[in-house]
Amino acid sequence: MTILRGHFAMMLVVLAPPETDAEALSTRLEPVRLRLDLDVSVRAIHDEVTGAAPLGEPYAIAVYGADRPGLVARVSEALAARDVNIVDLETRVVGEPDPVYVMHFEVEVPPGRAEEVEADLRAVGADLGVETSMRPDEPDVL
């Protein structure tokens, strides 16, 4: 769940009975969608997707600065150009009276590309007037 530019977004992965397909689930959700004025998208996923092995080394990336159109896109484009997989993205606005837009990424960086990715992020940050940082990420142990 997150809020992007004032809009709440949530993604859920649910386990439905085997006979339930995406279209049937979408139809069942339609009354709720209409009543709450929601945008709902239902897609089937397969176990091989959710159980995929990591594509690279885990890193955490933070971006701080003034919110502006295209900020998420520019950072995401820089990551995609180096084949970085975005595992998680959280955004929020913090601080008063001068609020700051904060993005936290969990990513998988292809082996041997961390320095290149970090340099690309610094360049994007300088161009957009935001601060960026990148560090190796420790996996959560539950």
MIZAKOL-155260 format. One record per residue (C-alpha): residue in three letters; x, y, z. Coordinates in pm, whole numbers, padded with zeros to 5 digits, always signed. Last residue first. Example, Ala and Ser with C-alpha at 12.3 -4.5 7.8 and 13.67 -1.06 7.14 Angstrom:
BEGIN
ser+01367-00106+00714ala+01230-00450+00780
END
This chain:
BEGIN
leu+01098-01307+01038val+01448-01239+00908asp+01460-00932+00688pro+01733-00943+00424glu+02020-00697+00471asp+02037-00428+00208pro+02360-00299+00055arg+02349+00080+00039met+02228+00349-00201ser+02167+00718-00143thr+01999+00992-00345glu+01939+01360-00278val+01711+01557-00510gly+01770+01851-00746leu+01636+01676-01056asp+01959+01676-01259ala+02178+01618-00954gly+01958+01329-00842val+01961+01176-01189ala+02342+01195-01195arg+02372+01055-00840leu+02139+00770-00938asp+02352+00688-01243ala+02666+00681-01028glu+02497+00444-00779val+02387+00215-01061glu+02737+00204-01207glu+02891+00130-00865ala+02638-00148-00798arg+02685-00321-01135gly+02912-00614-01043pro+02631-00861-00976pro+02294-00744-01114val+02123-00515-00861glu+01811-00639-00684val+01609-00350-00542glu+01428-00229-00231phe+01333+00132-00300his+01252+00408-00054met+01107+00732-00193val+01070+01047+00017tyr+00903+01375-00084val+00998+01659+00151pro+00753+01896+00318asp+00860+02248+00414pro+00647+02342+00718glu+00656+02061+00816gly+00819+01729+00740val+00743+01410+00549val+00575+01313+00220arg+00557+00945+00140thr+00673+00680-00105glu+00742+00308-00074leu+00883+00094-00354asp+00948-00280-00340val+01129-00542-00548ile+01257-00307-00819asn+01479-00521-01045val+01790-00345-01175asp+01867-00417-01540arg+02106-00118-01564ala+01869+00088-01785ala+01581-00023-01561leu+01738+00157-01263ala+01779+00484-01452glu+01425+00453-01587ser+01289+00397-01234val+01463+00713-01109arg+01324+00916-01398ala+00973+00771-01368val+00949+00829-00993leu+01048+01194-01039gly+00832+01252-01347pro+00612+01526-01203arg+00773+01694-00902asp+00796+01631-00530ala+01078+01823-00366gly+01359+01609-00237tyr+01470+01279-00088val+01556+00954-00272ala+01652+00637-00085ile+01788+00315-00233ala+01822-00019-00052tyr+02026-00296-00212pro+01987-00673-00252glu+02228-00847-00493gly+02087-00990-00811leu+01796-01159-00984pro+01655-01313-00669ala+01500-01658-00719ala+01140-01672-00837gly+00884-01820-00599thr+00612-01564-00670val+00647-01596-01046glu+00669-01976-01055asp+00355-01992-00841his+00141-01833-01111ile-00044-01506-01112ala-00397-01438-01234arg-00490-01076-01284val-00760-00854-01136ser-00760-00477-01182val-00980-00254-00972asp-01020+00124-00995leu-01239+00226-00705asp-01552+00441-00667leu-01649+00283-00332arg-01996+00163-00440leu-01884+00086-00796arg-01581-00119-00695val-01780-00300-00425pro-02048-00398-00677glu-01779-00506-00930leu-01581-00732-00694arg-01772-01049-00790thr-01724-00971-01160ser-01349-00923-01109leu-01332-01258-00931ala-01510-01431-01218glu-01282-01266-01475ala-00966-01360-01284asp-01063-01728-01260thr-01224-01912-00970glu-01234-02294-01015pro-00909-02335-00822pro-01053-02163-00512ala-00895-01823-00454leu-00563-01736-00291val-00510-01362-00277val-00226-01129-00367leu-00323-00773-00288met-00198-00445-00431met-00297-00113-00281ala-00289+00243-00409phe-00407+00559-00232his-00398+00872-00444gly-00264+01199-00302arg+00037+01221-00530leu+00121+00856-00474ile-00002+00702-00148thr+00115+00352-00066met+00000+00000+00000
END
